[in-house]
Amino acid sequence: MFKPKIWLRLGALAVASSATALPKPILATETQEYSKEAARQPGTAGPVLAQSGRRGAGGEGGEGGEGGEAGSSRPAVAPKVAPQQQQKSQAKQRRGLGGEGGEGGERGFGPRSKRAETRGRQSGEGEGEEEEGERGVNTRYIFGFTEGADTERAREKEFENDTVGRLGKRSGTYTALQNKSEVEFGVTDNVLVEFGLFGSYHRIQDVPDFDDRNGARFDGAFAELKYRFLDRDVHGFGMAFSVEPEWHRYSELTGRFENSYAVELELLVDKELIPGTLFLAGNLVYEPEAVLAKEFDPDTGQFTKWERESNFQALGAISGAVTPNLFVGAEVRYLAKYEGNFLNHLEGRALYVGPTLYARLSPKSTITLAYSWQVAGKATEEPDQKLDLLNFERQQFRVRWVSEL
């Protein structure tokens, strides 16, 4: 028999049970209370909510942090997250905190100074280029015969091939080349050491008082220590001092066989007139030398004798950037030769002028070219002549190639 009261009670129970099974919407205030409660009770969905909360705070990490912005805009819910998705969310969280893709950019080419390194970082060029190649303006190479006060960076290694040529006497044919092949190493940012070998070539024909000869030979070895004690980016100008002991097997002037020992002492100064664009440099060089000449001396009746002489040079140069990888300039050089180790008696002097060029061939290699003409000079033995072509030459040139190892 149908009983309405019983069926109404059964329907009310069914509706009540289905209502309790439906999920309630989660409000923001309830999420915060739930996350605090869940953090106290391990094993619940609390850690997931705590991670999502930290991701939202990560938005302070910089413009590159995607996780921070994403975390702050997502609704705070507590879904079940798979382990792989948790790892991805943690990776995004780290990106948000780090801000790695921000406006700072990655470092590219820029001068070695602290001020110029900042310009390099702002240029936004690739970070890979910072690890290779020589950055910025190194004044060692941009002036031709003149050398700037810069050194190499700590632990930087380079190979250098430097050729100096001398051409022309008053009569006859005269060509002399001296080549230096060396390895350089930056001990610190201010200390540089070099080791290398000399090679020489002479082609002499019909030059008065010179024997005719034609050939190339191994010519000795050298080492150099250079110390920069003033940085131009700190003190307004750069200053360095170098010591270079040398051993030669042949005369640089005549090509005759001999053993000579010299020490080249050099003071180097440079100045940046326009940042990254225009540079000025000056050098003072003093070189005492002792020569054991293996030839017959009619005064003593011996086949060997010691000769002591010294050289002095004063050089000045200016060089400016045409492009970031090309510099052109000019230099003036005063050369003097003396008898005796302490500039005792002047034998001759010469003044040279000429252009210079410096070019970066690749991120790791550069070339320097210089050419000079003797415009004035005087030899003690030829007081009536305008140029000194006994101790020096009409023209001189230099080719210097450098590659970073």
Secondary structure, DSSP 8 states (H G I E B T S, - for coil): ---HHHHHHHHHHHHHHHHHHS-----HHHHHHHHHHHHHSTTSSHHHHHHHHHHHHGGGG-TT-HHHHHHHHS--------HHHHHHHHHHHHHHHH-TTSTT----S--SSHHHHHHHHHHT--THHHHSS--S--TTTTTTTS--S----TT-EEEEEEEEEEE--SSSEEEEEEEEEEEEEESSSSEEEEEEEEEEEEEEES-TTS--EEEEEEEEEEEEEEEEEE-HHHHSSEEEEEEEEEEEEE-TTT--EEEEEEEEEEEEEEEEEETTTEEEEEEEEEEEEEEEEEEEETTTTEEEEEEEEEEEEEEEEEEEEEETTEEEEEEEEEEEEEETTTT-EEEEEEEEEEEEEEEEEETTEEEEEEEEEEEEEEETTBTT-SS--SSS-SEEEEEEEEEE-
